[in-house]
Amino acid sequence: MTTGFSKKNAPGASRRLALAAAACAALCLALGSPAAHADAAYPAKPVKFITNFPAGGPLDILGRALGDVLQKELRQPFVVDNRPGAGGNIGADLVAKSPPDGYTVLLSIDSTFTINPHLYASMPFAARDLKPLMIFSSSGLGFGVGPAVKAKTLPEFIAQAKAEPATFSSAGNGSPGHLAAGIFSTATGAKVTHVPYKGNAPAVMALLGGEVQAGILATPGLLPQVQAGKLRALAVTGRQRSPLLPEVPTVGELGLKDLEFEVLYLAMVPAATPEPVVQVLRQSLQKALALPEVKARLASLDMVALGETGAPAAERLAANQARYGRIVKATGMKVD
């Protein structure tokens, strides 16, 4: 075996070593850039966005919008695959157990990680099985009622629900709307029966069809029906009024600050995914969120772009998890 050097070429060795060192330094600098790393071929095939709630909901709509942008940026298809069920646990578990190569990415709302661990007797995966890429946006919830409900304001609806039990739809067990329905009942004395659906879109359809009287649902799904006059929004759960529903009061204005809720939209990958691949995805998502057309799309869905990573994202999730844990304990909610 030869070493590449011999006594015969020794006089030029120092020069070659210097050149090699310079090349190594240049490579190390290049590796500092997420776009120029050892796995420069990524992505070399289509990437799958697993959304853990049904088609037609806010997560699905947002996933398709981001997928279109990332496809142009990274020159590979980003395909949305809906895997709903068990409050998002089914889709999240699928991604947690997928090969950690960057080709299977979870798009989820935070409740799968901030509410479900408190609500379900057991979880199919552990939080450490997934690595957060980013909290890319947030939205509030809207308190909507169907066309058969006579109440024009939330206080009127509360009075009616105290006299006669009301049915509430939510995006499913473990969704923010599920918790909000429990708080609503204990805070107001209204009699409420929670009816979980497999996502925001079917919950909105149940409200439209008269299967339930009210729903506490992500505003992006309620918005088109409210704007079309098919449903009425009595309140929103954000700290500020929605710019798209400026006439609708916040729950805080109505004296129900405990009902303030946000929905966070997350991207995650299997925990062992190489950091260079993680950085490519993070950078591409940041670029997408900065595009005017994506900002406009988010605004049309009553969403706020965040693009949070690292400590700010971890702190926001931890705060929500702690708060939701207290709510679950206080209300005694459980899911088998």
N, C-alpha and C positions, 0 to 999 in steps of 0.2 A: 504494500500500500504506500502511495506517495502522499506527502503532505502539501504539495503544491509549491514548495520551496526546496531548493537544494543549495549546496555550496556554490554551484556554478552561477546561480542567479542571486546569491546573497547580496552583492553590492547594490542591487536595485530594490532590495527588500524594504528598506526604510521608507523609500518613496511610495512603494505600493501600499505599505501599511498606513501611511498618512492618507493616501487616497481612499483606502478602505474605511478609515476612521471618519473621514469627511462624508463618505456615502452613508455610513451608519448614522451619523448625526443628522443628515438630511432626512433619512428614513424615519428617525425618531420624531423629528419635527412634523413630518407628514402624518405620522400616527396620532399626533395630538389633535388632528382634525378628524371629526367623525366621518367626513366624506372620503377620507383617504386612509383606510386601515387595511389590516392584513386580509380581511374578508371583503375585499373591494368588489367581488362579484355579486354581493347581496344588493337587491334581490335578483335571483337568476331564474325565478319561476313565479307564477301567480301567488299572491298572499291572500289568505282567508281572514276576513273580519267575522268573528263569531259574535253575534249579538244575542244576549240571553233573554230577550223579550220579543214578542211577535212582530211580524211585518206590519207596516203601517203606523207604528208608534214613533214617538220622538227619537228614540235611539236608532231605530231602523232608518228613518229619514236622514238623520245626521250622519250615520255610517255611510250611506250611499253618497252623500255630498262630499264627505272627506275622501272616500274611496276614489271618486272621479278625479279629485285634485292630486292625490298621491300617485295615481296611475300615470298621470302626465309627468309628475316630478321624478318618479323612479322607474318609469318605462316598463312596468309590469302591471297586469290586472290586479285590482283589489276587489275581491268578490265578497259580498255580504251573505252570510249563512245564518239564518235565524234558528236558534236552539232554545226556545222558551221552556219554562216550567220550574216549579218549586222556588218561586221568588228569585229566579236568576241562577239558582244553584246548579242546574243541569248544564247550562252553557259554560259557566265558570269552571265546573269540574272537568268538562271536556278539554278546555284550554290548559288547565293545570296539569293534565295528564298527557298533553301533546308533546311531540319532540320540541326541545328548546332551541329552535333554529330560526325563529323570526317569521315563519310562514303561517303561523296560527296566532292571531291577535284577538284578545277579548275586548269588546266594547260593552260596557255595563254601566248601570247606575250604581251609586255608592251603597244603596240599601242592601245589596247582596253581601257587602262586607261590614256595614255599620249597624244593620238591624238584624239580619238573619242569624248571626252567631248568638244573639240574645234570645231569639224567638224559636229557633228550631232545636229540638232535643239533641240532635247530632248533625254535623256538617260533613259532606262527602270529601271536602278538601280543607287544608289549613291555609291561613293567610300567607304563611311563608312559602307556599307552593307557587305563588304568583308575584311578579315584579311589576310595580306600577310604572307606566310610561309617563302618564300625564293626566291631570284633571283638565279636560279641554273646554268644558263649558258648564253652566248651571242654569237652572230655571226654577220658577216657583210652582206652586200648585194653585189650582182654581177650584172654588166651591161652586159647582154647577148644579142646576136643577132642570128637570125635564119639562116639556110643554104642559103637562097636566097639573103641575104644581102651581098653586095660586099665589104663593108668597112672592113678593117683589123684593124683599130685603131679607138679610140673614136673621135679624131679630124676629121678623114675622115667621120665618121658617122654624126657628127655635120654638116659638110659641105653639105652632102647629104640631111639631114633633113631641112636645111635652104632653099634648092632649091625645095624640095618636101616633104610634110607632112609625118611624120612617126607615126606608131601606136605602143603604149607601153602597155604591159600587166603588171599587178601588182597582188598581193595576195588579192586585194579587196579595196574598199573605206575605207579610214582610215588606211591602211597599210603604213609602212615606204616607200615602193616603190611608193605608190600614191603621198606622199609628195615629194619624190625624183624626180618624173617625173615632178611635177610642178616647182620645183627649177631648174631642168635641162632646161626647156623651157625658164624661165625668165633669167637664167644666161648665156645661150648660144645664144639665139635668134632662136634656132631650133623650128620648128613647130611640135608639138607633140599632138596626140590624145590619151588620157588615156582610156584603156579598162580594167575595173576591173573584176577579176574572184573571185570565192569563195574559195580562198586559194592558197598557193604556188604551190602545185602539179598541179591543173588544169591550172594555169598560165604558168607553164613550158610546159605542153602538148600543149597549144595553140601556144606557140613559136615553138615547134617542128613541129606542123602541118601546120605552115605558116599562121595561123589566124592573127597573129601580126608580126611585124618586129623585135621588141626589147622588152626587159623586164628588170626591176630593181627588182630583186628577191633575197630572202634569199639564200646565197651561198650553204647551205647544199642541197637544191633542184636542183640547177643548176649544181653542181659539177659533178655528174655522167655523165650527158649528155655532158659536156665540155670535161671530160676525155675520153669519148667514141668518141669524134670528131663530135658529132651531132649538137652541138651548139658552138659558140665562145664567150669567155668572153673578153670584151674590157677594163674593169676596175673593181676594187673592191672598196667598200665604206669605208673600214677600214682605220685606220691611218697607218697601216703597211700592206705590201703585205701578202697575204695568203701563208702559207707554202705549201699548196697543189696546188697553182697556182702561183709559184714564178716568172713566166715570165709576169704576168699580172700586169700592173701599178695600183697604187692607184689613186683615183680622186684628191687627194692632189698633187701628182706628176704632174698631168695634169692641175693644176691651178684651180681646182674646189673644193676647201675645203668646200664650203657650202653644197656639196653633201656627206660629211662624215656622215654616219648613222650606228647605231648599232641596232640589234634586241635583246631584252632581253627576256628570257624565265622564266616565273614565276609560282609558285605554291601558291594558295590561298584557303581559306576556308570561310564559313559564319562567320560573325563578332562575333557572340555569341558562337562560338565553345569554349569549356572549355580549359583553358591554358594547363592543363596536356596532353590533346590529341594533342594540337598544338605542344608541346615539343616532344612528341613521333614521330610525323611526321617529325619535323625539324631534330631531331637526326638521324632518319633513312635515310633521304635524304642526310645529311652530310656524313654518313657512305658510302652510295652508291657512292657519288661523289669522295670519296677517293679510291675506288676500282680500281685496274689497268685496269680491263676489261671495266669499265665505262669510265675511262679516255681515253682509246684507242678508244672506240665507239664515244665519243665526238670529238676527234681529227680527226677521219675518216669523220665526218660530217662538219669539219672546224668550230667547236665550241670550245669556251673557257669555262672551268668550273669556276664558281664564288663562289657559296655557300654563297652569301651575305644575311645577315639578319639585323634587327635593323636599326640603324642610317645610316650605309653605303648604305643599300638598299634603304632606304627612300630618301636619298640625291640624289642618282643616278636617281631615278624615278622622283623626283621633278625637277631636272635639265633638263631631257628630256621633261617633260611636259611643262616647261616654254619655251624651245626652239621651240618645235613643235607648241605651241600656237602662237608664233611670226611668224612662217612660214605660218600657216593657215591664219592668219590675213593679212600678206603681199601678199599672192597669191589669197586671196578671195575665197578659196575653201569652199564648203558647200556640205552636203549630206542631202537630204530631209528624 
